[in-house]
Amino acid sequence: MAKPKTSYVCNECGASHSKWAGQCADCGAWNSLEEAMTEAAAPKGRRGGWTGHASAEVVQLGSVTAADTPRFQTGIAELDRVLGGGLVPGSIILLGGEPGIGKSTLLLQTQASIAQHRSTLYVTGEESAAQVAMRAQRLKLDSAELTCLTETQLEIVLATAASKRPDFIVIDSIQTLWSEALQSAPGAVAQVRECASRLVQFAKQSGAAVVLVGHVTKEGSLAGPRVLEHMVDGVLYFESDSGSRFRLIRSVKNRFGAANELGVFAMTDTGLTGVANPSAIFLSDEEDPAPGSCVLITREGTRPMLVEVQALVSPSSLSQPRRVAVGVDPGRLAMLLAVMNRHCNIQLNDQDVFVNVTGGLRINETASDLAVALALQSSLRERPLARDCAAFGEVGLSGELRPVYNGEERLREAAAQGFTTALVPQGNVKGVKAKLTIKGCRRLSDALQAVRE
């Protein structure tokens, strides 16, 4: 009988080591090595070779018919948007988020919607069946068609799923599952990797759509080995501002749709409900405009949205003025301040600067540069911008305004929200047909001067 072999795998980079060490030799992470699956040694004569294996068939991609991937709807429009149009049979999705943010609530609502026309299975290892039933009752869901399995052993879960043959499976959560093939405890790197690998294999063979709930670390990233995100077809993150009733689901990976897609939900007494017009929740309801505020036309995935960017410029009593950015990249804020100092003659070296995006949204695109600069000037001069004016554009290091993609779609969204004026780069003006006044500028100094007039 072959002697078992034990290896240690880094949960940051996935590198394998023959013995435990305090630091991973590949990525340099500390205390990241975990005991991995015990593997039997390869038979003599075949180790590292190819003898005894039959060759596989190689196909030409030109001869493969690439048809549209069939999907089925979840019944929740915002979730379907994030998934790229619905769930794909045989796909496996990883959903992460902070405790209590609404992961189990959303998936139970999704199961209730799908159960009306397809078979489903909810596997929970963290709650009892009574707790799940109480949640369904609180959410006013029809629990007659809802099936629940309270089990943590992977082999039993797979055997039950193979016999029931559901079309939609929820695993809540992947950290609670364990396989009898391993000696480590549930939640260990080896257990999470093995359970996820076998669930992926089951999903591809059975055609069932599987959603895995994943825990997150205190830094906000998904717990477990990073290879887990590479194994699945999609990775969704729940986001929420502290104390807010609104929830955001962002797609950071999707093999069947656009990445960085955003879904907006509101937490109510009956669960999570989709927000059809998210621009309304990110804009202020005050009638009188305040200095330091500018409306940005941003884009999340395929959806244009209007958000409010606020800036506060105040004289600093410190030798090193503070620069605080919430919702935007602090590095780009530092760059904007340097460009405004060099090319627009706006001195902020002795001022504390605070920038915030309302609603807890984080803007990752460079199109926010112009709106941030306008808000900074408005706060410095104490002159509010027009209430019906919106802006977008990227600022270059030489002070020029560079066009951004999908400019016409952004402008149509601004017109639909009642805005009458848009300040954009000159390159985004050509060929645009939108029912609002468009002011194109070639340089940042021109845009700052235009709002002063």
VENFENKA-V791047 format. One record per helix or strand of 3 or more residues. SS is the DSSP state (H for helix, E for strand). FROM is the first residue (numbers start at 0). TO is the last residue. If there is no record, write none. Layout:
ss=SS from=FROM to=TO
ss=SS from=FROM to=TO
//
This chain:
ss=E from=7 to=9
ss=E from=32 to=34
ss=H from=60 to=62
ss=H from=76 to=82
ss=E from=91 to=95
ss=H from=102 to=113
ss=E from=119 to=123
ss=H from=128 to=137
ss=H from=142 to=144
ss=E from=147 to=149
ss=H from=153 to=163
ss=E from=167 to=171
ss=H from=173 to=175
ss=H from=188 to=205
ss=E from=208 to=213
ss=H from=226 to=230
ss=E from=233 to=238
ss=E from=245 to=253
ss=E from=261 to=267
ss=E from=270 to=273
ss=H from=277 to=281
ss=E from=292 to=299
ss=E from=302 to=314
ss=E from=322 to=325
ss=H from=329 to=342
ss=E from=350 to=356
ss=H from=357 to=359
ss=H from=365 to=380
ss=E from=388 to=390
ss=E from=399 to=401
ss=H from=406 to=415
ss=E from=420 to=424
ss=H from=425 to=427
ss=E from=436 to=440
ss=H from=443 to=451
//
